[in-house]
Amino acid sequence: MDNNFFENTDLIKVSVEELDGASRTDASQVNILRERTFNQELSVLLNKIYSNEKGIALSKDKEDVSVVMEESPLERERLLKKCEELIYRVKYDDYGDFISVDPFDFKIDAERGNDVAQFYNSYIIKAMRSIGFEHFAILNYALIDNAFMVSLNSADELLESSLFFSINDPEIKKLNHNKKGIFIDKTCIEEDLFLKKKLLDVFAKCDYKGIYIVWLSDLFTSEELADINFSLWDDFFSPLLVIFLKSDAELTTVDCYNKLTSTLNIPFLLYLMQSHPFAGFKNYSPEDVLLSLNILLKTPLSQNMKVGFLQLLDFSSKEKFFILKFVISKIKMLLHSSSFFLRASIDRCFFIVSDEESVAICSIIEEVNSLNDKELLTVKTLSKEDFVVNPLTFIF
């Protein structure tokens, strides 16, 4: 064989050192390639793929709108998510039935949630009957109605619409000064215009002697409430327990309180864990935000507190949302039980905090922004009085 055979070839010789060296590709060319690849045409193509998979024809109008639509951070985020989903499905398509969970299609199991709620309700009803309290109702605070409305009822069905209390009702104000609850007899109900309208028909129908009312949170110590992250705001809007006593019953408030605390700690503690009044709201509307803050700022807990607003400014990548989550967790760690924090939407948070906590929050935001090329988060705080004067400018 000719020894010069390999030397005369047209192949390019590459040494090991050259393979280990840095890439000679110009970074600007790589960016141009990325921009030309991840464009609106790819978005249209992905939309066609998904519409065909779901059996939905994509109209020409929608195609035109998608092509001419201006690129935005949210649009880029949506496109990246679709790419990830497509890659996932292509990669795991061969596994078929072995893949039982779709990570891109998580939905709340409403039926299962209802089953859990029904279990708690049945548990409480059986426990109450075991100590002789067969007729009772639990009232949860409803934000939209700004009142305590019937949530669980084992008494007469008329109470579903007739029994409710507002924050400013005399009975609620009495409860704030009587930890062991209050007792209202039939005579007092007949003499009170509002109670008479709410309860007299039920009393006549069921032959009740009176009612015993107590905050559910008052059945527990502050340490027990702290264990379930029950803040002072949750305590202020704690569910109400209303027990209807039959005509042959002769019990005092102390008797009722002692019976409840000695036997029903676990059922009611489980109920309180599911009863944070502001925790169940997602994607607040501007009206919900104003309503919530208006109600909260009228409570005694907001005295000498500051109102704050936190917003994410940059939506360009998932990492920015993770940074916001990290900041939120860091803020919550420094807040006391007397403070209030609400994530109203994917990019906005509101809080009611002390002066010291306000300074600490601003310091966290300043530190995070200093690590980025441009401002990532913005925070504004002002006094309760200033917010009441012009809340719309503050929020929007």
Secondary structure as GFF3:
##gff-version 3
##sequence-region A 1 396
A	DSSP	alpha_helix	16	20	.	.	.	ID=ss1
A	DSSP	alpha_helix	27	37	.	.	.	ID=ss2
A	DSSP	alpha_helix	40	53	.	.	.	ID=ss3
A	DSSP	alpha_helix	60	68	.	.	.	ID=ss4
A	DSSP	alpha_helix	73	92	.	.	.	ID=ss5
A	DSSP	three_ten_helix	93	98	.	.	.	ID=ss6
A	DSSP	alpha_helix	110	130	.	.	.	ID=ss7
A	DSSP	beta_strand	136	142	.	.	.	ID=ss8
A	DSSP	beta_strand	147	153	.	.	.	ID=ss9
A	DSSP	alpha_helix	159	162	.	.	.	ID=ss10
A	DSSP	beta_strand	164	166	.	.	.	ID=ss11
A	DSSP	alpha_helix	170	175	.	.	.	ID=ss12
A	DSSP	beta_strand	182	185	.	.	.	ID=ss13
A	DSSP	alpha_helix	186	191	.	.	.	ID=ss14
A	DSSP	alpha_helix	193	206	.	.	.	ID=ss15
A	DSSP	beta_strand	208	215	.	.	.	ID=ss16
A	DSSP	three_ten_helix	216	219	.	.	.	ID=ss17
A	DSSP	alpha_helix	222	227	.	.	.	ID=ss18
A	DSSP	alpha_helix	232	236	.	.	.	ID=ss19
A	DSSP	beta_strand	240	246	.	.	.	ID=ss20
A	DSSP	alpha_helix	253	263	.	.	.	ID=ss21
A	DSSP	alpha_helix	265	273	.	.	.	ID=ss22
A	DSSP	alpha_helix	286	296	.	.	.	ID=ss23
A	DSSP	three_ten_helix	300	302	.	.	.	ID=ss24
A	DSSP	beta_strand	306	312	.	.	.	ID=ss25
A	DSSP	alpha_helix	318	334	.	.	.	ID=ss26
A	DSSP	beta_strand	340	343	.	.	.	ID=ss27
A	DSSP	beta_strand	348	353	.	.	.	ID=ss28
A	DSSP	alpha_helix	355	370	.	.	.	ID=ss29
A	DSSP	beta_strand	377	383	.	.	.	ID=ss30
A	DSSP	alpha_helix	384	389	.	.	.	ID=ss31
A	DSSP	alpha_helix	391	395	.	.	.	ID=ss32
###
